[in-house]
Structures are given as C-alpha cells and as structure tokens.
Amino acid sequence: MFFRFAASIVLIVLIGLAATALEKQNLSLKRTITHQTYRLDLLREREARLRTDVQRLSAPSRLLSDDAKANMTDHAERRTRHW
C-alpha cells in the first residue's frame, strides 16, 4: 500500500518537473523570438535609412560637379535666349 502511494507521489513530482522544464523552454523560445523581432525591426529601419541615403546621394544634382552644373545652366540659358 505504501509503495503505491510513494509511486504516485514520485509520478506527480516528475510530471511537475517536466511541466516546469517545458515552461522554461517555452519562455526561452519566446525570449529568442522577441529578440529576433527587435533585431529585425532595427535592420528594417537601417535599410530604410540606407536606401534614403542612397537615393539622396545618387540624385543627379549630387552626381554632377559644380562646373558641370554651371555648364548645364549656361547651356540652358543660351538655348532659351536663342528662341
């Protein structure tokens, strides 16, 4: 009789320990997912910032030197005066 009682207590304790281990693993996985989501958000923000920088730096007015800009405006003024 005592053996059955002790075996049931041991079984209950083992089930509790298994549940605790599963809950700990679950929380660890949730923490990992949260961290990865945060990093993904940071990377998306960085990508957007870098894309904006690329567009700003590759704008035609930015690619031309000051002399080339001056030549283009002079040429445009000469064309408009010709008409």
Backbone as a chain_set.jsonl record, in Angstrom:
{"seq": "MFFRFAASIVLIVLIGLAATALEKQNLSLKRTITHQTYRLDLLREREARLRTDVQRLSAPSRLLSDDAKANMTDHAERRTRHW", "coords": {"N": [[0.815, -1.174, 0.0], [1.879, 1.288, 0.832], [3.867, 1.486, -1.085], [2.48, 1.994, -3.503], [1.412, 4.499, -2.921], [3.783, 6.033, -2.564], [4.863, 5.721, -5.131], [2.929, 7.083, -6.654], [3.207, 9.68, -5.657], [5.852, 10.204, -6.45], [5.473, 10.084, -9.213], [3.747, 12.271, -9.605], [5.444, 14.357, -8.824], [7.445, 14.096, -10.776], [5.963, 14.694, -13.09], [5.333, 17.345, -12.536], [7.938, 18.445, -12.534], [8.631, 17.995, -15.203], [6.728, 19.612, -16.47], [7.553, 22.101, -15.537], [10.092, 22.251, -16.734], [9.336, 22.262, -19.448], [7.889, 24.669, -19.54], [9.926, 26.472, -18.938], [11.566, 26.14, -21.199], [9.766, 27.019, -23.135], [9.454, 29.746, -22.424], [12.071, 30.587, -22.873], [12.247, 30.245, -25.654], [10.303, 32.1, -26.454], [11.532, 34.45, -25.589], [13.751, 34.44, -27.272], [12.486, 34.737, -29.763], [11.333, 37.261, -29.429], [13.642, 38.833, -29.181], [14.79, 38.431, -31.722], [12.798, 39.565, -33.315], [12.983, 42.225, -32.515], [15.592, 42.799, -33.403], [15.161, 42.453, -36.145], [13.402, 44.563, -36.657], [15.146, 46.706, -36.142], [16.997, 46.283, -38.211], [15.361, 46.662, -40.444], [14.722, 49.375, -40.155], [17.281, 50.436, -40.43], [17.819, 49.638, -43.059], [15.902, 51.164, -44.454], [16.834, 53.735, -43.841], [19.362, 53.636, -45.061], [18.627, 53.223, -47.727], [17.351, 55.642, -48.234], [19.543, 57.351, -47.956], [21.082, 56.443, -50.129], [19.427, 57.137, -52.289], [19.398, 59.897, -51.953], [22.101, 60.519, -52.268], [22.559, 59.676, -54.852], [21.205, 61.353, -56.48], [20.697, 63.356, -59.404], [21.67, 66.037, -59.25], [23.532, 65.794, -57.289], [25.398, 64.069, -58.32], [26.702, 65.435, -60.315], [29.472, 67.594, -60.888], [30.342, 70.847, -59.585], [31.22, 72.495, -61.676], [30.135, 71.203, -63.904], [27.444, 71.538, -63.383], [27.246, 74.301, -63.594], [27.898, 74.623, -66.301], [25.719, 73.312, -67.456], [23.577, 74.967, -66.715], [24.344, 77.34, -67.971], [24.269, 76.501, -70.63], [21.544, 75.901, -70.857], [20.476, 78.45, -70.468], [21.478, 79.737, -72.719], [20.108, 78.363, -74.714], [17.47, 79.122, -74.208], [17.645, 81.866, -74.699], [18.144, 81.875, -77.353], [15.734, 81.346, -78.582]], "CA": [[0.0, 0.0, 0.0], [2.787, 2.426, 0.889], [4.591, 1.524, -2.358], [1.615, 2.67, -4.471], [1.351, 5.902, -2.513], [5.085, 6.628, -2.875], [4.993, 5.757, -6.588], [2.061, 8.143, -7.169], [3.846, 10.953, -5.285], [7.007, 10.363, -7.343], [4.93, 10.361, -10.539], [3.245, 13.651, -9.586], [6.621, 15.237, -8.783], [8.085, 14.035, -12.093], [5.109, 15.444, -14.022], [5.548, 18.765, -12.207], [9.261, 18.84, -13.018], [8.572, 18.021, -16.668], [5.964, 20.806, -16.832], [8.425, 23.246, -15.268], [11.117, 22.271, -17.78], [8.695, 22.693, -20.692], [7.569, 26.089, -19.416], [11.19, 27.186, -19.033], [11.964, 26.111, -22.602], [8.813, 27.871, -23.84], [9.819, 31.131, -22.147], [13.331, 30.842, -23.563], [11.946, 30.403, -27.079], [9.61, 33.377, -26.604], [12.55, 35.485, -25.437], [14.537, 34.431, -28.501], [11.65, 35.305, -30.827], [11.222, 38.69, -29.163], [14.943, 39.433, -29.505], [14.94, 38.409, -33.176], [11.862, 40.546, -33.862], [13.584, 43.532, -32.242], [16.724, 42.961, -34.33], [14.594, 42.601, -37.481], [12.913, 45.94, -36.735], [16.311, 47.572, -36.275], [17.557, 46.111, -39.543], [14.454, 47.308, -41.401], [14.923, 50.82, -40.026], [18.594, 50.739, -41.022], [17.682, 49.506, -44.511], [15.172, 52.334, -44.943], [17.739, 54.882, -43.737], [20.397, 53.498, -46.083], [18.001, 53.453, -49.039], [17.162, 57.081, -48.343], [20.861, 57.923, -48.211], [21.477, 56.11, -51.495], [18.645, 57.976, -53.203], [19.84, 61.285, -51.813], [23.454, 60.655, -52.81], [22.596, 59.379, -56.28], [20.384, 62.324, -57.202], [21.501, 63.944, -60.485], [22.388, 67.243, -58.833], [24.617, 65.385, -56.416], [26.406, 63.366, -59.11], [27.437, 66.372, -61.156], [30.355, 68.52, -60.192], [29.872, 72.228, -59.645], [31.497, 73.004, -63.018], [29.17, 70.623, -64.829], [26.166, 72.199, -63.123], [27.326, 75.648, -64.162], [27.831, 74.476, -67.756], [24.351, 72.952, -67.837], [22.711, 76.145, -66.59], [24.744, 78.258, -69.045], [23.748, 75.936, -71.872], [20.089, 76.062, -70.833], [20.193, 79.875, -70.664], [21.753, 80.056, -74.126], [19.03, 77.803, -75.534], [16.277, 79.93, -74.044], [17.88, 83.157, -75.338], [18.113, 81.662, -78.803], [14.332, 81.371, -79.028]], "C": [[0.876, 1.262, 0.0], [3.525, 2.595, -0.433], [3.762, 2.261, -3.417], [1.526, 4.17, -4.172], [2.64, 6.627, -2.883], [5.273, 6.746, -4.386], [4.123, 6.878, -7.175], [2.627, 9.528, -6.844], [5.032, 11.229, -6.209], [6.527, 10.728, -8.746], [4.423, 11.812, -10.632], [4.405, 14.647, -9.598], [7.314, 15.262, -10.147], [7.278, 14.808, -13.145], [5.275, 16.951, -13.786], [6.888, 19.262, -12.708], [9.297, 18.934, -14.545], [7.817, 19.271, -17.142], [6.803, 22.067, -16.63], [9.503, 23.371, -16.341], [10.532, 22.734, -19.108], [8.366, 24.184, -20.665], [8.835, 26.938, -19.53], [11.668, 27.249, -20.486], [11.058, 27.029, -23.433], [9.159, 29.348, -23.649], [11.13, 31.513, -22.84], [13.108, 31.061, -25.057], [11.22, 31.722, -27.347], [10.589, 34.538, -26.506], [13.393, 35.592, -26.698], [13.755, 35.063, -29.649], [11.526, 36.815, -30.655], [12.51, 39.408, -29.542], [15.138, 39.49, -31.02], [14.002, 39.411, -33.842], [12.405, 41.958, -33.676], [14.73, 43.798, -33.216], [16.225, 43.161, -35.764], [14.056, 44.022, -37.675], [14.071, 46.922, -36.904], [16.913, 47.485, -37.675], [16.668, 46.751, -40.613], [14.593, 48.816, -41.356], [16.246, 51.236, -40.662], [18.524, 50.655, -42.545], [16.975, 50.719, -45.096], [16.061, 53.576, -44.923], [18.806, 54.828, -44.83], [19.831, 53.705, -47.486], [17.772, 54.948, -49.269], [18.489, 57.774, -48.642], [21.321, 57.652, -49.641], [20.718, 56.973, -52.487], [19.103, 59.423, -53.154], [21.202, 61.478, -52.472], [23.519, 60.386, -54.31], [21.686, 60.299, -57.088], [21.252, 63.006, -58.256], [22.267, 65.187, -60.056], [23.584, 66.91, -57.961], [25.755, 64.74, -57.216], [27.258, 64.313, -59.941], [28.343, 67.258, -60.314], [29.791, 69.927, -60.333], [30.093, 72.827, -61.033], [30.479, 72.48, -64.015], [27.796, 71.252, -64.631], [26.15, 73.59, -63.751], [27.232, 75.584, -65.677], [26.423, 74.147, -68.209], [23.428, 74.158, -67.748], [23.054, 77.165, -67.664], [24.167, 77.787, -70.372], [22.237, 76.118, -71.956], [19.713, 77.527, -71.053], [20.424, 80.264, -72.117], [20.641, 79.532, -75.029], [17.771, 78.638, -75.421], [16.449, 81.307, -74.686], [17.78, 83.032, -76.853], [16.699, 81.743, -79.328], [13.828, 82.75, -78.875]], "O": [[0.621, 2.194, -0.762], [3.782, 3.721, -0.859], [4.309, 3.08, -4.156], [1.562, 4.996, -5.083], [2.597, 7.717, -3.453], [5.785, 7.756, -4.871], [4.552, 7.554, -8.11], [2.536, 10.443, -7.662], [5.201, 12.349, -6.692], [7.117, 11.59, -9.397], [4.655, 12.49, -11.633], [4.354, 15.658, -10.299], [7.722, 16.323, -10.619], [7.853, 15.494, -13.99], [5.348, 17.729, -14.737], [6.982, 20.365, -13.247], [9.917, 19.837, -15.106], [8.227, 19.912, -18.109], [6.767, 22.986, -17.449], [9.793, 24.473, -16.805], [11.162, 23.515, -19.822], [8.547, 24.878, -21.665], [8.817, 28.003, -20.148], [12.122, 28.296, -20.946], [11.531, 27.731, -24.326], [9.155, 30.114, -24.613], [11.276, 32.632, -23.332], [13.709, 31.954, -25.655], [11.488, 32.387, -28.348], [10.483, 35.504, -27.26], [13.714, 36.692, -27.146], [14.311, 35.843, -30.422], [11.607, 37.561, -31.63], [12.472, 40.475, -30.156], [15.605, 40.502, -31.542], [14.375, 40.04, -34.833], [12.298, 42.792, -34.575], [14.829, 44.886, -33.784], [16.8, 43.95, -36.514], [14.236, 44.614, -38.739], [13.992, 47.854, -37.705], [17.294, 48.502, -38.255], [17.174, 47.32, -41.58], [14.584, 49.473, -42.397], [16.325, 52.257, -41.345], [19.095, 51.492, -43.244], [17.399, 51.247, -46.124], [16.048, 54.373, -45.862], [19.119, 55.844, -45.45], [20.49, 54.299, -48.339], [17.978, 55.451, -50.373], [18.552, 58.675, -49.479], [21.886, 58.532, -50.29], [21.311, 57.49, -53.434], [19.187, 60.095, -54.182], [21.433, 62.477, -53.152], [24.457, 60.833, -54.97], [21.429, 60.038, -58.263], [22.441, 63.215, -58.018], [23.414, 65.369, -60.466], [24.547, 67.676, -57.907], [26.923, 64.848, -56.845], [28.415, 64.013, -60.234], [28.019, 67.618, -59.183], [28.869, 70.159, -61.115], [29.253, 73.584, -61.52], [30.008, 73.224, -64.875], [27.067, 71.474, -65.598], [25.162, 73.999, -64.361], [26.552, 76.412, -66.283], [25.972, 74.649, -69.239], [22.581, 74.352, -68.62], [22.154, 77.797, -68.218], [23.639, 78.587, -71.145], [21.711, 76.453, -73.017], [18.739, 77.817, -71.748], [19.652, 81.035, -72.685], [20.274, 80.188, -76.003], [17.072, 78.847, -76.413], [15.469, 81.866, -75.179], [17.381, 83.971, -77.542], [16.501, 82.188, -80.459], [12.669, 83.021, -79.186]]}, "num_chains": 1, "name": "protein.A"}
